[in-house]
């Protein structure tokens, strides 16, 4: 597919992608679609008549968030995608009004794409759960008895989910050194990342209803990169018996562009076999995993970036359909804009682990960065950048970047 | 204080109370204040000029939720309270337009009073934490090492918080009997209640900021009764290592009227001494506990009610100011309308326990109800009603009821 817009080779935002985001235009949060180094302003496009053939109310693009558009439903998403592909490959209204409708992406300020209702974090990588189990509970079996039966998850804090580029203030809190008798208060000394992806609910349910696994993906609008910053010292002291709390709730960063399930469709792949067989409500047909390359880079203040992890979303033991089906099996309702993160995505070897606590074996083996630096956990001034992309048969669909810098 | 409105003796909604709620008027959710068996329609009152002397924008009463009013700040809450007391004790505009502004409370349909952003559940009763520890971890010390240092809490599901009177569908899920090798799927057989109260955030903070314990109560608008329905069989299997999830997220019920901190002011009381001394950021001055009587009644289908628990909010080991200070000490931001529940409020003896699993000692000792019935956990058709009230020197400030019926 050739477009009259100049799309750099190897751009994450090819015409096969068309992800949605919210950018600032004249200080107003505005829905847009990324294409190459540009953004299509959806509100401006609606106003000049690019979408006259579409059957949903395009005043949803006047909103500060994508929730209203997402709530229009799957047919609306598909029709807009087809319309944009047509408009980008032929010279129609979009071409005619391009000066008004198309803006520069590289200089745009991005905002939160959705108003998040509830946020859930899963724990669905078997390598990560095993690695963390060894570190947090060294004297017992690392994988707990429920792990292979349940896509284990927990509720997280929605208010502190922030957009890529927002700096992170190092959190303070209680922790207790293994050798100490009592806890102490101070800045976290074991500040870490978690390499995750998150999906965004596209279709609400009513309290008391459950989502069948065969329809689960119909309730998913798209995905973003997710960095679940974690203060390991705070987490280690607080997490029994009710789970992580302040060790996580100070910040989680997402990438600004939501890549739709439709754009990800060509990148489905085989999954890891689940042993033992899961209960019937979690059994599925077809391929529910996705081949999405993931990379984590760390950039110390004033220095160059070192890649510290290369992982892949395909390593997930539990897939999104299973997570969402499990989440609603008790009748829990979900709403458009809710976010559900994967949990840390670790592969099999140390260079594919999704957190620094895993890579550094609990802080005991520093990782080597460029220019002679080393790290166990994050230091002030460090910037973490996560990138994600799919590539197949010359087609690239990427997520851009999810980055954040640690402030003292 | 005498009012020209007829207020029944012993009403929860005395002139000392004036709690806020949202009721349906002509099918439109409308902010109101309860007084005796009546509701003052705040939007109608604003329209006929009752609030002309107030310095905040009373168009906030056109909203479907109280968030916009709450966001006006503490001075607005206080000035409205004083105005209402004046209008109820003298014959002014409210008296003149009473036909338009005052409606019957007993026949009113109530709605969710606030749009909840995030919901947090604490675990702050030492008796409950000890009792549950014995039941869930019989082979180890019931109170975990962090419990006396941290007001332990976790994030809960906001979407499934519902208003009193909404029926509860018995949840399904995975559980594993202690004697079974593998989990099975089915309706919960150990459906329980948790007697809690929740406070509502009245003043937002910015990500990265913390609330000092001396100012913490300024961030609290008021309180409701909270029933954190719990499926103990689902919870027992899923909760390690990340905490309760589907065992809780199918429903939590709140009472419809938010009793303000100002109305609760006369009912402050001494607290339980905290041993060992807590870390400095959690140390406070003055009385931060409140004497609020709590009662739980169970009514089997077509039968009469039996009171199964009489507890009191004063039993809290950790107070609200400590909970909120701890919650934000890592920089986590809070928003107006966020809800924070106490955790189950148990007293020292079996008749003051706040959950059926505690009263029935893990389901082993059935409690006796009227007319020869017994219960360990909830059966289909059972209605649970929680009541809460303060009383002192002839002044009564109550919360009304928080009730829900179990559907199969």
Interface residues (C-beta under 8 A of the other chain):
Chain A: X117 X118 X123 X133 X136 X137 X144 X145 X146 X149 X150 X152 X153 X154 X155 X156 X157 X158 X159 X160 X162 X169 X171 X172 X173 X174 X176 X182 X183 X184 X185 X207 X208 X210 X231 X234 X237 X238 X239 X240 X241 X242 X243 X244 X245 X246 X247 X249 X250 X251 X276 X279 X280 X281 X326 X327 X329 X330 X331 X332 X333 X334 X335 X338
Chain B: X117 X118 X123 X133 X136 X137 X144 X145 X146 X149 X150 X152 X153 X154 X155 X156 X157 X158 X159 X160 X162 X169 X171 X172 X173 X174 X176 X182 X183 X184 X185 X207 X208 X210 X231 X234 X237 X238 X239 X240 X241 X242 X243 X244 X245 X246 X247 X249 X250 X251 X276 X279 X280 X281 X326 X327 X329 X330 X331 X332 X333 X334 X335 X338
